């Protein structure tokens, strides 16, 4: 059975240039890829034929041999005019190189738009940006709608991001015919290098846009409205898709990541969704008991009962008076830590009263009595050692 013509396989004429061949190859490869044609038993064979045809026609030397001798040019292990030695076999070692041209179109470039020389660099994804935002604890409690001024690269309005004057399309590089790479013969070896004319992009801009210098994007501060949800804490990351740096020559924009830093508060300390507040208590209130007003992060107040005989460090818990849960419902708790304050600047009369109290209050300090009892036992044990 006669082998089908390579030009017919790709659906192009014999005078097709490199750019037309590449476009036809990508179109056919997408159409016949086995992953997209699971119901077609012939898809894999047809896909291999497309790759074989493009392997030959994309190479100027092999194309010239095929145009002159047809399929016979590659029979019996030859890779050029009949009788020329070589190791080229259609669909063989060069398959990965040919298939890589369509791989990017089928599955997308890697992360930032790909680093492969050739067509993958024509339109490149913009870089992701980071913005550090400081907010108060009250803003973290309530949530906040704020505007940010972000220095970034945006698509050039003059050339619509193409980089070419008047919005015209970039032209195919004449040096590499759009491949992004050139070959040079060095003795028995063929060396492939990035095209020096287009720097591997496969395209050149004959008339660069005056506004952006051909880059397709310009530096500008952009104002963005950002919604800070209630309950955020230091380290929370907010992603704004497509608000990063503009892509190169019409490529997609990157993302903007806002990193939250919650400032310290003069009254409250935070631990997750819980808040802690240290409140001083007079010695009299600690001894006799009483009430105090505790501040809340929402600006309100809570009355707290202080039990008689309370000691410094005692924590009183106020349920649901802490921070809102960021990824859930409800609130954390507010813990009031009592700090018994020793009186200062006493009058002579107050000093006398305290001395009188101490003299008659031997059973009023059980913690002290217990501690010093242990100290005495320790000393006695040291004497007998």
C-alpha positions in Angstrom: 0.0 0.0 0.0 1.4 3.4 -1.0 2.5 5.6 1.8 0.4 8.8 2.1 2.0 12.1 1.0 3.4 14.2 3.9 1.8 17.4 2.6 -1.6 15.7 2.3 -1.2 14.4 5.9 -0.7 17.9 7.2 -3.3 19.4 4.8 -0.9 22.0 3.2 0.4 22.8 -0.2 4.0 22.1 -1.3 4.9 25.8 -1.1 3.9 26.1 2.6 6.5 28.0 4.7 7.7 27.0 8.1 5.0 29.0 9.9 2.2 27.4 7.9 3.7 23.9 8.5 3.9 24.5 12.2 0.3 25.7 12.4 -1.0 22.8 10.4 1.0 20.4 12.5 -0.4 21.7 15.8 -3.9 21.7 14.4 -3.7 18.1 13.3 -1.9 16.9 16.4 -4.6 18.4 18.6 -7.3 16.9 16.5 -5.8 13.4 16.4 -4.2 13.1 19.8 -5.1 9.7 21.3 -6.1 11.1 24.6 -8.8 13.1 22.9 -9.9 10.3 20.6 -10.4 7.3 22.8 -13.3 6.1 20.6 -11.2 6.2 17.4 -9.0 3.1 17.1 -7.0 4.7 14.3 -6.2 7.9 16.1 -2.8 6.7 17.4 -1.6 5.6 14.0 -2.8 8.8 12.4 -1.2 10.8 15.2 2.2 9.1 14.4 1.8 9.9 10.7 1.3 13.6 11.5 4.5 13.6 13.7 6.4 11.7 11.0 5.4 14.2 8.3 6.3 17.2 10.4 9.6 15.7 11.4 10.6 15.7 7.8 9.0 18.9 6.5 10.2 21.1 9.3 13.8 20.4 8.5 15.0 22.3 5.4 17.5 19.6 4.3 15.1 16.7 4.8 12.3 18.6 3.1 14.4 19.3 0.0 15.2 15.6 -0.2 11.6 14.6 0.2 10.5 17.1 -2.4 13.0 15.6 -4.9 12.8 11.9 -4.1 9.6 11.4 -2.1 9.5 8.6 0.5 12.3 6.9 -1.3 14.7 9.5 0.1 14.4 7.8 3.5 14.4 4.2 2.6 17.1 1.7 3.6 18.3 3.9 6.5 19.2 7.0 4.5 18.3 10.5 5.6 18.8 12.6 2.4 19.2 11.9 -1.3 19.5 8.2 -2.1 22.9 7.0 -1.2 23.6 9.5 1.5 24.4 7.9 4.8 22.8 8.9 8.1 20.7 7.8 11.0 17.4 9.6 10.6 14.2 7.6 10.6 10.8 9.3 10.4 9.0 9.0 13.7 12.2 7.8 15.5 14.6 9.8 17.6 13.2 13.2 16.5 9.7 12.3 17.7 10.1 13.9 21.1 11.3 17.2 19.5 8.4 17.4 17.1 5.9 16.4 19.7 7.1 19.0 22.2 5.8 21.7 19.8 2.2 20.5 20.4 2.7 19.5 24.0 2.6 23.1 25.2 -0.7 23.7 23.3 -2.3 20.6 24.7 -1.3 20.8 28.3 0.0 24.4 28.8 3.4 25.7 29.6 5.1 25.1 32.9 4.2 27.7 35.6 5.4 31.0 34.2 4.7 30.2 30.6 7.5 27.8 29.8 11.2 28.2 29.1 11.5 26.2 25.9 12.9 28.1 23.0 10.5 28.6 20.2 6.8 29.3 20.2 6.4 28.8 23.9 8.0 32.1 24.7 5.9 34.3 22.4 3.2 34.9 24.9 4.4 34.4 28.5 2.5 34.4 31.8 3.3 37.4 34.0 5.0 37.0 37.4 3.2 36.6 40.6 3.4 39.6 43.0 3.5 39.8 46.8 2.1 42.6 48.9 2.6 42.9 52.7 -0.4 44.5 54.4 -0.4 45.6 58.0 -3.7 45.8 59.8 -4.9 46.5 63.4 -6.3 43.8 65.6 -9.7 45.6 65.5 -9.6 45.4 61.7 -8.8 41.7 61.9 -11.8 41.3 64.2 -14.3 43.2 62.1 -12.9 42.6 58.6 -12.0 45.4 56.3 -12.6 46.7 52.8 -9.5 48.6 51.7 -7.8 49.9 48.6 -4.2 49.1 47.7 -1.8 50.9 45.4 0.3 48.1 43.8 3.3 48.9 41.6 3.1 46.4 38.8 3.3 45.8 35.0 0.1 46.2 33.1 -0.7 45.5 29.4 0.2 48.4 27.2 -3.0 50.2 26.1 -1.4 51.6 23.0 -0.4 48.2 21.4 -3.0 46.1 23.2 -0.1 44.1 24.7 1.4 42.9 21.4 4.5 45.1 21.6 4.0 46.1 18.0 3.2 49.6 16.8 -0.5 50.0 15.9 -1.3 46.6 17.5 0.0 44.7 14.4 1.0 41.1 14.8 4.7 40.2 15.3 6.4 38.8 12.2 8.0 35.3 11.9 11.7 35.5 12.5 13.5 35.3 9.1 16.6 33.7 10.6 15.0 30.7 12.2 11.7 30.7 10.3 9.8 30.8 13.5 11.5 27.8 15.2 13.4 29.9 17.8 16.6 27.9 17.1 19.2 27.6 14.4 21.5 24.7 13.4 25.1 24.9 12.4 27.3 22.1 11.0 30.6 21.6 12.9 32.5 18.7 11.3 30.5 15.6 11.8 28.1 17.2 14.3 25.1 19.5 13.9 24.9 22.0 16.8 21.5 23.6 17.6 21.5 27.0 19.3 19.0 29.6 20.3 18.3 32.0 17.4 20.4 35.2 18.0 17.9 37.3 16.1 14.7 36.6 18.1 16.4 35.3 21.3 14.4 32.0 20.9 11.0 33.6 20.6 10.4 32.7 17.0 9.1 36.1 16.2 10.4 39.6 15.8 8.7 43.0 16.1 9.6 45.1 13.0 8.0 48.3 14.4 8.1 48.2 18.2 5.5 50.1 20.1 6.8 53.5 21.2 4.9 53.5 24.5 6.3 50.1 25.8 9.4 49.7 23.7 8.1 46.4 22.3 7.6 44.7 25.7 3.8 44.8 25.5 3.6 46.1 29.0 4.4 49.2 31.0 5.1 49.9 34.7 2.3 51.6 36.6 0.7 51.8 40.0 -2.6 50.1 40.1 -5.4 50.7 42.6 -7.2 47.6 43.8 -10.1 47.1 46.2 -9.4 44.2 48.7 -11.8 42.5 51.1 -10.1 41.4 54.3 -12.3 38.8 56.0 -12.9 38.8 59.7 -10.6 36.5 61.7 -7.4 36.9 59.7 -4.1 36.6 61.5 -0.5 37.1 60.8 0.6 34.9 57.9 -2.8 34.7 56.3 -2.5 34.8 52.5 -5.1 36.3 50.2 -4.9 35.4 46.5 -6.2 37.8 43.8 -6.2 35.8 40.6 -5.0 37.7 37.5 -4.0 40.8 39.5 -0.2 40.2 39.3 2.2 41.3 36.6 0.9 41.5 33.0 1.9 38.7 30.7 4.6 39.3 28.0 3.1 40.1 24.6 -0.5 39.3 25.4 0.2 36.4 27.8 -2.0 35.8 30.9 -1.4 37.9 34.0 0.1 36.5 37.2 -1.6 36.5 40.6 -1.3 38.9 43.5 -0.7 37.5 46.9 -1.5 39.7 49.9 0.3 38.6 53.1 -1.4 39.8 56.3 0.5 41.1 59.4 -1.7 41.9 62.4 -0.1 44.6 64.6 0.3 44.2 68.3 -2.4 45.6 70.5 -1.8 47.6 73.7 -4.4 45.7 75.7 -5.0 42.3 74.1 -2.7 39.5 73.2 -3.8 36.9 70.7 -3.4 33.1 70.5 -5.3 31.8 67.5 -9.0 32.8 68.0 -8.5 33.4 71.8 -7.6 36.7 73.4 -5.8 37.4 76.7 -6.1 40.5 78.7 -4.1 41.2 82.0 -6.0 43.3 84.4 -4.6 44.6 87.7 -6.6 44.1 90.8 -6.2 45.9 94.2 -5.1 43.9 97.2 -8.4 44.7 98.9 -10.5 43.5 96.0 -8.4 40.4 95.7 -8.9 39.6 99.4 -12.5 40.5 99.8 -13.8 39.8 96.3 -15.7 42.2 94.0 -16.4 43.1 90.4 -14.4 44.7 87.6 -15.1 45.8 84.0 -13.2 44.0 81.4 -12.7 45.6 77.9 -13.9 43.6 74.8 -12.2 43.8 71.4 -15.5 45.0 69.8 -15.4 48.1 72.0 -17.9 46.8 74.6 -17.5 45.9 78.3 -18.1 42.8 80.4 -18.6 42.8 84.1 -16.5 40.1 85.8 -16.9 38.8 89.3 -13.6 38.5 91.3 -13.7 35.7 93.9 -12.5 36.5 97.4 -9.0 35.4 98.1 -8.0 35.3 94.4 -4.2 35.1 93.6 -2.2 36.7 90.9 -2.2 34.7 87.6 -5.8 33.5 88.1 -7.6 33.4 84.7 -11.3 34.1 84.3 -12.8 32.9 81.0 -15.4 34.9 79.0 -16.9 32.6 76.3 -17.2 33.8 72.7 -15.6 37.2 73.5 -12.5 36.5 71.4 -11.7 36.6 67.7 -14.0 35.2 65.0 -13.1 31.9 63.4 -11.6 32.5 59.9 -12.5 29.1 58.5 -15.6 28.3 60.5 -18.4 29.7 62.6 -18.3 31.2 66.1 -15.7 33.0 68.2 -12.8 32.2 70.4 -12.8 33.1 74.1 -11.4 36.1 76.1 -9.2 35.2 79.1 -8.9 37.7 81.9 -5.6 37.2 83.9 -5.8 38.9 87.3 -2.7 40.6 88.6 -2.9 41.4 92.3 -1.2 44.8 92.8 0.8 45.6 95.9 -0.1 49.1 97.3 2.5 51.8 97.2 2.8 55.3 98.6 1.2 54.3 101.9 0.5 56.8 104.7 1.8 56.1 108.2 -1.7 55.1 109.3 -2.0 52.6 106.4 1.3 51.1 107.3 0.3 50.7 110.9 -2.9 49.0 109.8 -1.0 46.6 107.6 1.4 45.7 110.4 -1.5 45.1 112.7 -3.1 42.9 110.0 0.1 40.9 109.5 0.5 40.3 113.2 -2.9 38.9 113.7 -3.3 37.1 110.3 -1.1 34.0 110.6 -3.7 31.8 109.0 -4.5 34.3 106.1 -1.7 33.1 103.8 -1.9 29.4 103.4 0.3 29.3 100.3 3.1 31.1 102.2 2.8 28.8 105.2 2.9 25.7 103.0 6.0 27.0 101.1 8.0 27.9 104.2 7.1 24.7 105.9 8.7 22.9 103.0 11.8 25.1 103.2 12.2 24.3 106.9 12.0 20.6 106.2 14.6 21.1 103.5 17.0 22.8 105.8 16.5 20.2 108.5 17.3 17.5 106.0 20.5 19.3 105.0 21.8 19.4 108.6 21.5 15.6 109.0 23.2 14.9 105.7 
